[in-house]
Amino acid sequence: MNIEERKNLQHLDELILNASDEELEKIQEIDYQTQLDGESFYHIYVDSDSLVPPSIKKSFRKS
C-alpha cells in the first residue's frame, strides 16, 4: 500500500468515525452491497466516486 492509499483510507476512517446516524446507515448499506458483490467497502470507496451518495461527502479528492 502506498502513501496516497494510506492517506485515503485514513480519510475514510475519519468520515466513518465522524458520520451522523443517517450517514452511518447509508455507509452500512453501501458496505453490505459491496460485500454481496465480493468487494471491500474501502477498496470501492477509494477507487470509485459513483458509489458514494452525494449526501456523504468525501473528505479528499482522488488525483
All heavy atoms as TSV, in Angstrom:
chain	resi	resn	atom	element	x	y	z
A	1	MET	N	N	0.852	-1.162	0.000
A	1	MET	CA	C	0.000	0.000	0.000
A	1	MET	C	C	0.909	1.240	0.000
A	1	MET	O	O	1.815	1.343	0.811
A	1	MET	CB	C	-0.886	-0.016	1.246
A	1	MET	CG	C	-1.799	1.163	1.342
A	1	MET	SD	S	-2.867	1.159	2.802
A	1	MET	CE	C	-3.755	-0.363	2.626
A	2	ASN	N	N	0.621	2.143	-0.917
A	2	ASN	CA	C	1.450	3.345	-0.996
A	2	ASN	C	C	0.916	4.427	-0.057
A	2	ASN	O	O	-0.146	4.297	0.560
A	2	ASN	CB	C	1.565	3.845	-2.442
A	2	ASN	CG	C	0.245	4.314	-3.014
A	2	ASN	OD1	O	-0.555	4.944	-2.320
A	2	ASN	ND2	N	0.009	4.032	-4.275
A	3	ILE	N	N	1.661	5.525	0.032
A	3	ILE	CA	C	1.312	6.609	0.949
A	3	ILE	C	C	-0.046	7.222	0.610
A	3	ILE	O	O	-0.849	7.510	1.505
A	3	ILE	CB	C	2.418	7.682	0.948
A	3	ILE	CG1	C	3.692	7.099	1.564
A	3	ILE	CG2	C	1.987	8.929	1.708
A	3	ILE	CD1	C	4.908	7.993	1.460
A	4	GLU	N	N	-0.320	7.420	-0.671
A	4	GLU	CA	C	-1.603	8.004	-1.087
A	4	GLU	C	C	-2.777	7.116	-0.668
A	4	GLU	O	O	-3.800	7.603	-0.178
A	4	GLU	CB	C	-1.618	8.225	-2.598
A	4	GLU	CG	C	-2.844	8.961	-3.089
A	4	GLU	CD	C	-2.920	10.404	-2.621
A	4	GLU	OE1	O	-1.887	10.997	-2.308
A	4	GLU	OE2	O	-4.040	10.930	-2.562
A	5	GLU	N	N	-2.637	5.818	-0.845
A	5	GLU	CA	C	-3.700	4.891	-0.440
A	5	GLU	C	C	-3.905	4.938	1.077
A	5	GLU	O	O	-5.034	4.916	1.555
A	5	GLU	CB	C	-3.362	3.469	-0.880
A	5	GLU	CG	C	-3.451	3.271	-2.371
A	5	GLU	CD	C	-2.906	1.931	-2.822
A	5	GLU	OE1	O	-1.931	1.423	-2.220
A	5	GLU	OE2	O	-3.458	1.386	-3.782
A	6	ARG	N	N	-2.821	5.007	1.822
A	6	ARG	CA	C	-2.931	5.092	3.285
A	6	ARG	C	C	-3.657	6.369	3.704
A	6	ARG	O	O	-4.488	6.350	4.606
A	6	ARG	CB	C	-1.548	5.046	3.932
A	6	ARG	CG	C	-0.922	3.689	3.906
A	6	ARG	CD	C	0.484	3.749	4.475
A	6	ARG	NE	N	1.215	2.563	4.103
A	6	ARG	CZ	C	1.538	1.600	4.942
A	6	ARG	NH1	N	1.182	1.699	6.210
A	6	ARG	NH2	N	2.201	0.551	4.527
A	7	LYS	N	N	-3.333	7.491	3.039
A	7	LYS	CA	C	-3.997	8.753	3.340
A	7	LYS	C	C	-5.487	8.662	3.037
A	7	LYS	O	O	-6.324	9.118	3.815
A	7	LYS	CB	C	-3.369	9.891	2.538
A	7	LYS	CG	C	-2.052	10.370	3.076
A	7	LYS	CD	C	-1.380	11.422	2.217
A	7	LYS	CE	C	-2.295	12.476	1.692
A	7	LYS	NZ	N	-1.642	13.487	0.866
A	8	ASN	N	N	-5.829	8.063	1.897
A	8	ASN	CA	C	-7.239	7.919	1.526
A	8	ASN	C	C	-7.989	7.052	2.528
A	8	ASN	O	O	-9.128	7.362	2.896
A	8	ASN	CB	C	-7.367	7.342	0.119
A	8	ASN	CG	C	-6.928	8.317	-0.947
A	8	ASN	OD1	O	-6.816	9.513	-0.709
A	8	ASN	ND2	N	-6.668	7.819	-2.135
A	9	LEU	N	N	-7.362	5.980	2.981
A	9	LEU	CA	C	-8.013	5.112	3.964
A	9	LEU	C	C	-8.172	5.826	5.303
A	9	LEU	O	O	-9.190	5.673	5.979
A	9	LEU	CB	C	-7.228	3.815	4.135
A	9	LEU	CG	C	-7.257	2.882	2.929
A	9	LEU	CD1	C	-6.408	1.651	3.186
A	9	LEU	CD2	C	-8.673	2.480	2.584
A	10	GLN	N	N	-7.198	6.635	5.666
A	10	GLN	CA	C	-7.308	7.406	6.899
A	10	GLN	C	C	-8.464	8.395	6.802
A	10	GLN	O	O	-9.238	8.553	7.746
A	10	GLN	CB	C	-6.010	8.136	7.186
A	10	GLN	CG	C	-6.062	8.928	8.482
A	10	GLN	CD	C	-4.762	9.651	8.775
A	10	GLN	OE1	O	-3.847	9.667	7.979
A	10	GLN	NE2	N	-4.691	10.251	9.944
A	11	HIS	N	N	-8.617	9.036	5.656
A	11	HIS	CA	C	-9.736	9.962	5.459
A	11	HIS	C	C	-11.070	9.228	5.532
A	11	HIS	O	O	-12.037	9.738	6.097
A	11	HIS	CB	C	-9.615	10.687	4.118
A	11	HIS	CG	C	-8.571	11.748	4.125
A	11	HIS	ND1	N	-8.821	13.040	4.521
A	11	HIS	CD2	C	-7.265	11.705	3.787
A	11	HIS	CE1	C	-7.714	13.745	4.426
A	11	HIS	NE2	N	-6.746	12.962	3.993
A	12	LEU	N	N	-11.122	8.038	4.975
A	12	LEU	CA	C	-12.354	7.250	5.046
A	12	LEU	C	C	-12.663	6.870	6.490
A	12	LEU	O	O	-13.815	6.964	6.933
A	12	LEU	CB	C	-12.258	6.005	4.173
A	12	LEU	CG	C	-13.465	5.083	4.195
A	12	LEU	CD1	C	-14.735	5.831	3.778
A	12	LEU	CD2	C	-13.237	3.885	3.304
A	13	ASP	N	N	-11.641	6.481	7.234
A	13	ASP	CA	C	-11.846	6.170	8.648
A	13	ASP	C	C	-12.422	7.377	9.383
A	13	ASP	O	O	-13.355	7.243	10.176
A	13	ASP	CB	C	-10.525	5.756	9.307
A	13	ASP	CG	C	-10.066	4.370	8.896
A	13	ASP	OD1	O	-10.893	3.595	8.384
A	13	ASP	OD2	O	-8.874	4.074	9.086
A	14	GLU	N	N	-11.883	8.560	9.106
A	14	GLU	CA	C	-12.379	9.776	9.745
A	14	GLU	C	C	-13.825	10.058	9.347
A	14	GLU	O	O	-14.637	10.465	10.183
A	14	GLU	CB	C	-11.481	10.964	9.385
A	14	GLU	CG	C	-10.111	10.879	10.022
A	14	GLU	CD	C	-9.131	11.920	9.504
A	14	GLU	OE1	O	-9.540	12.843	8.765
A	14	GLU	OE2	O	-7.935	11.801	9.837
A	15	LEU	N	N	-14.148	9.833	8.085
A	15	LEU	CA	C	-15.518	10.034	7.620
A	15	LEU	C	C	-16.477	9.139	8.398
A	15	LEU	O	O	-17.521	9.589	8.873
A	15	LEU	CB	C	-15.631	9.726	6.128
A	15	LEU	CG	C	-17.040	9.795	5.561
A	15	LEU	CD1	C	-17.314	11.204	5.043
A	15	LEU	CD2	C	-17.224	8.788	4.469
A	16	ILE	N	N	-16.108	7.894	8.579
A	16	ILE	CA	C	-16.957	6.935	9.294
A	16	ILE	C	C	-17.063	7.309	10.769
A	16	ILE	O	O	-18.153	7.321	11.344
A	16	ILE	CB	C	-16.434	5.497	9.116
A	16	ILE	CG1	C	-16.616	5.067	7.659
A	16	ILE	CG2	C	-17.126	4.528	10.073
A	16	ILE	CD1	C	-15.902	3.791	7.283
A	17	LEU	N	N	-15.941	7.646	11.371
A	17	LEU	CA	C	-15.952	7.984	12.801
A	17	LEU	C	C	-16.741	9.250	13.106
A	17	LEU	O	O	-17.289	9.388	14.194
A	17	LEU	CB	C	-14.517	8.125	13.309
A	17	LEU	CG	C	-13.718	6.827	13.382
A	17	LEU	CD1	C	-12.258	7.134	13.709
A	17	LEU	CD2	C	-14.313	5.873	14.399
A	18	ASN	N	N	-16.807	10.166	12.136
A	18	ASN	CA	C	-17.492	11.441	12.355
A	18	ASN	C	C	-18.871	11.513	11.697
A	18	ASN	O	O	-19.503	12.572	11.712
A	18	ASN	CB	C	-16.615	12.586	11.834
A	18	ASN	CG	C	-15.321	12.693	12.603
A	18	ASN	OD1	O	-15.305	12.615	13.822
A	18	ASN	ND2	N	-14.222	12.840	11.896
A	19	ALA	N	N	-19.340	10.404	11.165
A	19	ALA	CA	C	-20.617	10.387	10.443
A	19	ALA	C	C	-21.802	10.474	11.400
A	19	ALA	O	O	-21.747	9.980	12.530
A	19	ALA	CB	C	-20.723	9.113	9.612
A	20	SER	N	N	-22.867	11.073	10.898
A	20	SER	CA	C	-24.120	11.109	11.656
A	20	SER	C	C	-24.774	9.727	11.582
A	20	SER	O	O	-24.354	8.862	10.809
A	20	SER	CB	C	-25.067	12.151	11.052
A	20	SER	OG	O	-25.496	11.725	9.765
A	21	ASP	N	N	-25.813	9.538	12.368
A	21	ASP	CA	C	-26.523	8.257	12.339
A	21	ASP	C	C	-27.060	7.964	10.939
A	21	ASP	O	O	-26.985	6.836	10.465
A	21	ASP	CB	C	-27.673	8.250	13.344
A	21	ASP	CG	C	-27.189	8.204	14.794
A	21	ASP	OD1	O	-26.011	7.841	15.028
A	21	ASP	OD2	O	-27.991	8.522	15.689
A	22	GLU	N	N	-27.609	8.986	10.297
A	22	GLU	CA	C	-28.144	8.817	8.941
A	22	GLU	C	C	-27.033	8.446	7.953
A	22	GLU	O	O	-27.205	7.551	7.120
A	22	GLU	CB	C	-28.833	10.101	8.497
A	22	GLU	CG	C	-29.465	10.002	7.125
A	22	GLU	CD	C	-30.165	11.302	6.746
A	22	GLU	OE1	O	-31.044	11.738	7.508
A	22	GLU	OE2	O	-29.812	11.846	5.687
A	23	GLU	N	N	-25.906	9.106	8.054
A	23	GLU	CA	C	-24.779	8.792	7.164
A	23	GLU	C	C	-24.254	7.391	7.423
A	23	GLU	O	O	-23.917	6.672	6.486
A	23	GLU	CB	C	-23.662	9.825	7.346
A	23	GLU	CG	C	-24.019	11.192	6.817
A	23	GLU	CD	C	-23.029	12.263	7.206
A	23	GLU	OE1	O	-22.424	12.180	8.296
A	23	GLU	OE2	O	-22.866	13.198	6.402
A	24	LEU	N	N	-24.206	6.999	8.694
A	24	LEU	CA	C	-23.751	5.646	9.020
A	24	LEU	C	C	-24.668	4.584	8.425
A	24	LEU	O	O	-24.201	3.536	7.966
A	24	LEU	CB	C	-23.643	5.458	10.534
A	24	LEU	CG	C	-22.444	6.121	11.193
A	24	LEU	CD1	C	-22.541	5.989	12.711
A	24	LEU	CD2	C	-21.139	5.547	10.684
A	25	GLU	N	N	-25.968	4.842	8.426
A	25	GLU	CA	C	-26.907	3.905	7.811
A	25	GLU	C	C	-26.626	3.765	6.313
A	25	GLU	O	O	-26.663	2.662	5.768
A	25	GLU	CB	C	-28.344	4.349	8.039
A	25	GLU	CG	C	-28.816	4.152	9.460
A	25	GLU	CD	C	-30.251	4.620	9.669
A	25	GLU	OE1	O	-31.004	4.747	8.686
A	25	GLU	OE2	O	-30.611	4.844	10.839
A	26	LYS	N	N	-26.344	4.880	5.650
A	26	LYS	CA	C	-26.035	4.835	4.222
A	26	LYS	C	C	-24.721	4.113	3.972
A	26	LYS	O	O	-24.619	3.307	3.045
A	26	LYS	CB	C	-25.985	6.255	3.651
A	26	LYS	CG	C	-27.337	6.930	3.642
A	26	LYS	CD	C	-27.251	8.360	3.174
A	26	LYS	CE	C	-28.600	9.037	3.237
A	26	LYS	NZ	N	-28.529	10.431	2.811
A	27	ILE	N	N	-23.731	4.399	4.800
A	27	ILE	CA	C	-22.438	3.726	4.674
A	27	ILE	C	C	-22.611	2.225	4.889
A	27	ILE	O	O	-22.039	1.409	4.168
A	27	ILE	CB	C	-21.418	4.319	5.667
A	27	ILE	CG1	C	-21.058	5.747	5.253
A	27	ILE	CG2	C	-20.169	3.453	5.755
A	27	ILE	CD1	C	-20.278	6.533	6.303
A	28	GLN	N	N	-23.424	1.854	5.875
A	28	GLN	CA	C	-23.677	0.447	6.163
A	28	GLN	C	C	-24.317	-0.247	4.961
A	28	GLN	O	O	-23.950	-1.373	4.615
A	28	GLN	CB	C	-24.559	0.312	7.395
A	28	GLN	CG	C	-24.804	-1.117	7.817
A	28	GLN	CD	C	-25.677	-1.203	9.057
A	28	GLN	OE1	O	-26.435	-0.285	9.379
A	28	GLN	NE2	N	-25.559	-2.303	9.776
A	29	GLU	N	N	-25.264	0.408	4.312
A	29	GLU	CA	C	-25.919	-0.174	3.144
A	29	GLU	C	C	-24.920	-0.349	1.999
A	29	GLU	O	O	-24.919	-1.380	1.323
A	29	GLU	CB	C	-27.093	0.698	2.697
A	29	GLU	CG	C	-27.806	0.171	1.479
A	29	GLU	CD	C	-28.414	-1.206	1.642
A	29	GLU	OE1	O	-28.772	-1.593	2.771
A	29	GLU	OE2	O	-28.534	-1.913	0.622
A	30	ILE	N	N	-24.079	0.655	1.786
A	30	ILE	CA	C	-23.053	0.540	0.741
A	30	ILE	C	C	-22.113	-0.620	1.069
A	30	ILE	O	O	-21.782	-1.429	0.200
A	30	ILE	CB	C	-22.258	1.856	0.602
A	30	ILE	CG1	C	-23.161	2.973	0.097
A	30	ILE	CG2	C	-21.063	1.675	-0.344
A	30	ILE	CD1	C	-22.541	4.356	0.222
A	31	ASP	N	N	-21.702	-0.725	2.330
A	31	ASP	CA	C	-20.810	-1.808	2.753
A	31	ASP	C	C	-21.461	-3.164	2.521
A	31	ASP	O	O	-20.845	-4.090	2.003
A	31	ASP	CB	C	-20.440	-1.621	4.222
A	31	ASP	CG	C	-19.459	-2.657	4.728
A	31	ASP	OD1	O	-18.538	-3.028	3.963
A	31	ASP	OD2	O	-19.601	-3.092	5.887
A	32	TYR	N	N	-22.730	-3.272	2.888
A	32	TYR	CA	C	-23.463	-4.521	2.703
A	32	TYR	C	C	-23.515	-4.910	1.220
A	32	TYR	O	O	-23.246	-6.043	0.854
A	32	TYR	CB	C	-24.876	-4.366	3.290
A	32	TYR	CG	C	-25.742	-5.580	3.098
A	32	TYR	CD1	C	-25.533	-6.731	3.855
A	32	TYR	CD2	C	-26.778	-5.587	2.160
A	32	TYR	CE1	C	-26.330	-7.851	3.679
A	32	TYR	CE2	C	-27.577	-6.701	1.989
A	32	TYR	CZ	C	-27.348	-7.830	2.747
A	32	TYR	OH	O	-28.124	-8.941	2.564
A	33	GLN	N	N	-23.849	-3.945	0.374
A	33	GLN	CA	C	-23.939	-4.223	-1.063
A	33	GLN	C	C	-22.584	-4.613	-1.651
A	33	GLN	O	O	-22.508	-5.511	-2.486
A	33	GLN	CB	C	-24.503	-3.000	-1.808
A	33	GLN	CG	C	-25.951	-2.728	-1.512
A	33	GLN	CD	C	-26.864	-3.891	-1.901
A	33	GLN	OE1	O	-26.683	-4.530	-2.928
A	33	GLN	NE2	N	-27.850	-4.173	-1.065
A	34	THR	N	N	-21.530	-3.955	-1.221
A	34	THR	CA	C	-20.205	-4.305	-1.757
A	34	THR	C	C	-19.789	-5.697	-1.295
A	34	THR	O	O	-19.181	-6.443	-2.066
A	34	THR	CB	C	-19.127	-3.269	-1.360
A	34	THR	OG1	O	-19.067	-3.152	0.050
A	34	THR	CG2	C	-19.398	-1.920	-1.984
A	35	GLN	N	N	-20.144	-6.074	-0.071
A	35	GLN	CA	C	-19.837	-7.420	0.399
A	35	GLN	C	C	-20.580	-8.467	-0.422
A	35	GLN	O	O	-20.017	-9.529	-0.736
A	35	GLN	CB	C	-20.179	-7.568	1.876
A	35	GLN	CG	C	-19.221	-6.845	2.785
A	35	GLN	CD	C	-19.594	-7.032	4.243
A	35	GLN	OE1	O	-20.002	-8.114	4.665
A	35	GLN	NE2	N	-19.465	-5.959	5.017
A	36	LEU	N	N	-21.834	-8.175	-0.778
A	36	LEU	CA	C	-22.593	-9.109	-1.617
A	36	LEU	C	C	-21.931	-9.285	-2.979
A	36	LEU	O	O	-22.031	-10.338	-3.596
A	36	LEU	CB	C	-24.034	-8.618	-1.800
A	36	LEU	CG	C	-24.934	-8.702	-0.576
A	36	LEU	CD1	C	-26.303	-8.102	-0.895
A	36	LEU	CD2	C	-25.085	-10.134	-0.093
A	37	ASP	N	N	-21.259	-8.230	-3.440
A	37	ASP	CA	C	-20.555	-8.288	-4.724
A	37	ASP	C	C	-19.144	-8.844	-4.585
A	37	ASP	O	O	-18.405	-8.913	-5.573
A	37	ASP	CB	C	-20.480	-6.894	-5.352
A	37	ASP	CG	C	-21.848	-6.373	-5.771
A	37	ASP	OD1	O	-22.759	-7.203	-5.979
A	37	ASP	OD2	O	-21.993	-5.143	-5.896
A	38	GLY	N	N	-18.750	-9.211	-3.360
A	38	GLY	CA	C	-17.421	-9.764	-3.135
A	38	GLY	C	C	-16.316	-8.719	-3.132
A	38	GLY	O	O	-15.161	-9.031	-3.369
A	39	GLU	N	N	-16.697	-7.493	-2.859
A	39	GLU	CA	C	-15.721	-6.395	-2.838
A	39	GLU	C	C	-15.545	-5.876	-1.418
A	39	GLU	O	O	-16.297	-6.207	-0.526
A	39	GLU	CB	C	-16.205	-5.241	-3.734
A	39	GLU	CG	C	-16.307	-5.587	-5.193
A	39	GLU	CD	C	-14.963	-5.711	-5.880
A	39	GLU	OE1	O	-13.947	-5.235	-5.329
A	39	GLU	OE2	O	-14.933	-6.293	-6.966
A	40	SER	N	N	-14.553	-5.025	-1.256
A	40	SER	CA	C	-14.300	-4.364	0.012
A	40	SER	C	C	-14.823	-2.938	-0.054
A	40	SER	O	O	-14.589	-2.237	-1.035
A	40	SER	CB	C	-12.791	-4.344	0.277
A	40	SER	OG	O	-12.435	-3.325	1.171
A	41	PHE	N	N	-15.519	-2.494	0.980
A	41	PHE	CA	C	-16.018	-1.130	1.028
A	41	PHE	C	C	-14.866	-0.138	0.872
A	41	PHE	O	O	-14.968	0.831	0.133
A	41	PHE	CB	C	-16.755	-0.875	2.338
A	41	PHE	CG	C	-17.220	0.545	2.498
A	41	PHE	CD1	C	-18.272	1.022	1.744
A	41	PHE	CD2	C	-16.602	1.399	3.392
A	41	PHE	CE1	C	-18.714	2.338	1.883
A	41	PHE	CE2	C	-17.037	2.705	3.536
A	41	PHE	CZ	C	-18.086	3.173	2.781
A	42	TYR	N	N	-13.767	-0.382	1.563
A	42	TYR	CA	C	-12.617	0.509	1.455
A	42	TYR	C	C	-12.121	0.584	0.022
A	42	TYR	O	O	-11.870	1.656	-0.509
A	42	TYR	CB	C	-11.481	0.044	2.372
A	42	TYR	CG	C	-11.696	0.396	3.816
A	42	TYR	CD1	C	-12.281	-0.507	4.693
A	42	TYR	CD2	C	-11.297	1.628	4.310
A	42	TYR	CE1	C	-12.463	-0.187	6.021
A	42	TYR	CE2	C	-11.486	1.960	5.644
A	42	TYR	CZ	C	-12.059	1.051	6.491
A	42	TYR	OH	O	-12.243	1.375	7.796
A	43	HIS	N	N	-11.983	-0.559	-0.615
A	43	HIS	CA	C	-11.498	-0.610	-1.996
A	43	HIS	C	C	-12.436	0.153	-2.926
A	43	HIS	O	O	-12.004	0.958	-3.738
A	43	HIS	CB	C	-11.359	-2.068	-2.438
A	43	HIS	CG	C	-11.004	-2.242	-3.870
A	43	HIS	ND1	N	-9.731	-2.070	-4.338
A	43	HIS	CD2	C	-11.771	-2.540	-4.929
A	43	HIS	CE1	C	-9.724	-2.262	-5.650
A	43	HIS	NE2	N	-10.948	-2.555	-6.030
A	44	ILE	N	N	-13.714	-0.083	-2.796
A	44	ILE	CA	C	-14.693	0.575	-3.651
A	44	ILE	C	C	-14.709	2.075	-3.391
A	44	ILE	O	O	-14.730	2.884	-4.316
A	44	ILE	CB	C	-16.110	-0.019	-3.428
A	44	ILE	CG1	C	-16.153	-1.485	-3.866
A	44	ILE	CG2	C	-17.168	0.797	-4.145
A	44	ILE	CD1	C	-15.900	-1.711	-5.345
A	45	TYR	N	N	-14.705	2.479	-2.142
A	45	TYR	CA	C	-14.754	3.895	-1.802
A	45	TYR	C	C	-13.548	4.639	-2.369
A	45	TYR	O	O	-13.690	5.693	-2.966
A	45	TYR	CB	C	-14.796	4.075	-0.292
A	45	TYR	CG	C	-14.836	5.532	0.122
A	45	TYR	CD1	C	-16.043	6.203	0.225
A	45	TYR	CD2	C	-13.661	6.225	0.395
A	45	TYR	CE1	C	-16.085	7.531	0.588
A	45	TYR	CE2	C	-13.699	7.556	0.752
A	45	TYR	CZ	C	-14.910	8.198	0.846
A	45	TYR	OH	O	-14.946	9.515	1.206
A	46	VAL	N	N	-12.366	4.093	-2.186
A	46	VAL	CA	C	-11.148	4.752	-2.639
A	46	VAL	C	C	-11.087	4.794	-4.163
A	46	VAL	O	O	-10.624	5.769	-4.746
A	46	VAL	CB	C	-9.906	4.055	-2.046
A	46	VAL	CG1	C	-8.629	4.574	-2.685
A	46	VAL	CG2	C	-9.858	4.278	-0.535
A	47	ASP	N	N	-11.617	3.773	-4.830
A	47	ASP	CA	C	-11.486	3.668	-6.281
A	47	ASP	C	C	-12.676	4.186	-7.080
A	47	ASP	O	O	-12.619	4.209	-8.297
A	47	ASP	CB	C	-11.232	2.209	-6.682
A	47	ASP	CG	C	-9.854	1.741	-6.258
A	47	ASP	OD1	O	-8.990	2.597	-5.981
A	47	ASP	OD2	O	-9.647	0.534	-6.199
A	48	SER	N	N	-13.768	4.577	-6.435
A	48	SER	CA	C	-14.948	4.948	-7.203
A	48	SER	C	C	-15.707	6.089	-6.558
A	48	SER	O	O	-16.072	6.018	-5.392
A	48	SER	CB	C	-15.878	3.748	-7.336
A	48	SER	OG	O	-17.061	4.125	-7.977
A	49	ASP	N	N	-15.967	7.128	-7.326
A	49	ASP	CA	C	-16.797	8.228	-6.853
A	49	ASP	C	C	-18.275	7.902	-7.008
A	49	ASP	O	O	-19.114	8.492	-6.355
A	49	ASP	CB	C	-16.504	9.502	-7.651
A	49	ASP	CG	C	-15.121	10.038	-7.367
A	49	ASP	OD1	O	-14.580	9.762	-6.276
A	49	ASP	OD2	O	-14.579	10.736	-8.241
A	50	SER	N	N	-18.627	6.977	-7.867
A	50	SER	CA	C	-20.023	6.748	-8.217
A	50	SER	C	C	-20.823	6.026	-7.138
A	50	SER	O	O	-22.034	6.102	-7.130
A	50	SER	CB	C	-20.115	5.970	-9.522
A	50	SER	OG	O	-19.548	4.686	-9.363
A	51	LEU	N	N	-20.172	5.316	-6.227
A	51	LEU	CA	C	-20.910	4.547	-5.234
A	51	LEU	C	C	-21.192	5.314	-3.954
A	51	LEU	O	O	-21.965	4.859	-3.125
A	51	LEU	CB	C	-20.146	3.263	-4.884
A	51	LEU	CG	C	-20.072	2.248	-6.009
A	51	LEU	CD1	C	-19.269	1.039	-5.558
A	51	LEU	CD2	C	-21.458	1.804	-6.420
A	52	VAL	N	N	-20.593	6.470	-3.798
A	52	VAL	CA	C	-20.807	7.243	-2.590
A	52	VAL	C	C	-21.899	8.270	-2.847
A	52	VAL	O	O	-21.756	9.119	-3.713
A	52	VAL	CB	C	-19.496	7.935	-2.142
A	52	VAL	CG1	C	-19.740	8.744	-0.889
A	52	VAL	CG2	C	-18.414	6.901	-1.911
A	53	PRO	N	N	-23.018	8.173	-2.136
A	53	PRO	CA	C	-24.111	9.116	-2.349
A	53	PRO	C	C	-23.653	10.557	-2.121
A	53	PRO	O	O	-22.776	10.794	-1.292
A	53	PRO	CB	C	-25.141	8.714	-1.296
A	53	PRO	CG	C	-24.775	7.348	-0.873
A	53	PRO	CD	C	-23.311	7.198	-1.094
A	54	PRO	N	N	-24.245	11.502	-2.830
A	54	PRO	CA	C	-23.859	12.908	-2.673
A	54	PRO	C	C	-23.979	13.420	-1.241
A	54	PRO	O	O	-23.255	14.321	-0.859
A	54	PRO	CB	C	-24.829	13.651	-3.589
A	54	PRO	CG	C	-25.343	12.635	-4.529
A	54	PRO	CD	C	-25.272	11.310	-3.821
A	55	SER	N	N	-24.865	12.843	-0.443
A	55	SER	CA	C	-25.037	13.316	0.918
A	55	SER	C	C	-23.879	12.895	1.836
A	55	SER	O	O	-23.747	13.397	2.938
A	55	SER	CB	C	-26.345	12.811	1.506
A	55	SER	OG	O	-26.330	11.410	1.584
A	56	ILE	N	N	-23.082	11.961	1.372
A	56	ILE	CA	C	-21.899	11.559	2.133
A	56	ILE	C	C	-20.705	12.130	1.385
A	56	ILE	O	O	-20.228	11.569	0.410
A	56	ILE	CB	C	-21.790	10.032	2.270
A	56	ILE	CG1	C	-22.998	9.464	2.970
A	56	ILE	CG2	C	-20.511	9.674	3.015
A	56	ILE	CD1	C	-23.009	7.961	3.065
A	57	LYS	N	N	-20.250	13.265	1.828
A	57	LYS	CA	C	-19.177	13.960	1.128
A	57	LYS	C	C	-17.837	13.289	1.398
A	57	LYS	O	O	-17.507	12.962	2.542
A	57	LYS	CB	C	-19.094	15.417	1.587
A	57	LYS	CG	C	-20.352	16.182	1.359
A	57	LYS	CD	C	-20.589	16.394	-0.102
A	57	LYS	CE	C	-21.836	17.264	-0.311
A	57	LYS	NZ	N	-22.347	17.195	-1.617
A	58	LYS	N	N	-17.074	13.101	0.347
A	58	LYS	CA	C	-15.722	12.591	0.523
A	58	LYS	C	C	-14.857	13.727	1.049
A	58	LYS	O	O	-14.984	14.857	0.624
A	58	LYS	CB	C	-15.174	12.085	-0.812
A	58	LYS	CG	C	-15.889	10.836	-1.284
A	58	LYS	CD	C	-15.439	10.423	-2.643
A	58	LYS	CE	C	-14.124	9.718	-2.561
A	58	LYS	NZ	N	-13.755	9.067	-3.819
A	59	SER	N	N	-13.992	13.415	1.954
A	59	SER	CA	C	-13.164	14.450	2.556
A	59	SER	C	C	-11.815	14.581	1.854
A	59	SER	O	O	-10.915	15.212	2.347
A	59	SER	CB	C	-12.952	14.142	4.044
A	59	SER	OG	O	-12.404	12.857	4.197
A	60	PHE	N	N	-11.704	13.948	0.729
A	60	PHE	CA	C	-10.494	14.070	-0.076
A	60	PHE	C	C	-10.856	13.964	-1.526
A	60	PHE	O	O	-11.920	13.523	-1.887
A	60	PHE	CB	C	-9.474	12.985	0.295
A	60	PHE	CG	C	-9.942	11.585	-0.031
A	60	PHE	CD1	C	-9.617	11.003	-1.229
A	60	PHE	CD2	C	-10.695	10.870	0.871
A	60	PHE	CE1	C	-10.052	9.723	-1.532
A	60	PHE	CE2	C	-11.141	9.579	0.570
A	60	PHE	CZ	C	-10.808	9.018	-0.631
A	61	ARG	N	N	-9.948	14.379	-2.370
A	61	ARG	CA	C	-10.141	14.237	-3.825
A	61	ARG	C	C	-9.101	13.285	-4.356
A	61	ARG	O	O	-7.945	13.352	-3.986
A	61	ARG	CB	C	-10.017	15.584	-4.527
A	61	ARG	CG	C	-11.162	16.476	-4.219
A	61	ARG	CD	C	-11.008	17.735	-5.019
A	61	ARG	NE	N	-12.118	18.599	-4.659
A	61	ARG	CZ	C	-12.947	19.091	-5.532
A	61	ARG	NH1	N	-12.804	18.866	-6.804
A	61	ARG	NH2	N	-13.937	19.859	-5.140
A	62	LYS	N	N	-9.530	12.424	-5.228
A	62	LYS	CA	C	-8.626	11.474	-5.858
A	62	LYS	C	C	-7.853	12.183	-6.963
A	62	LYS	O	O	-8.397	12.951	-7.726
A	62	LYS	CB	C	-9.458	10.335	-6.451
A	62	LYS	CG	C	-8.688	9.114	-6.722
A	62	LYS	CD	C	-9.653	8.009	-7.078
A	62	LYS	CE	C	-8.998	7.116	-8.101
A	62	LYS	NZ	N	-9.849	6.119	-8.612
A	63	SER	N	N	-6.559	11.932	-7.029
A	63	SER	CA	C	-5.735	12.560	-8.066
A	63	SER	C	C	-5.896	11.867	-9.393
A	63	SER	O	O	-6.156	10.739	-9.498
A	63	SER	CB	C	-4.265	12.498	-7.689
A	63	SER	OG	O	-4.045	12.738	-6.354
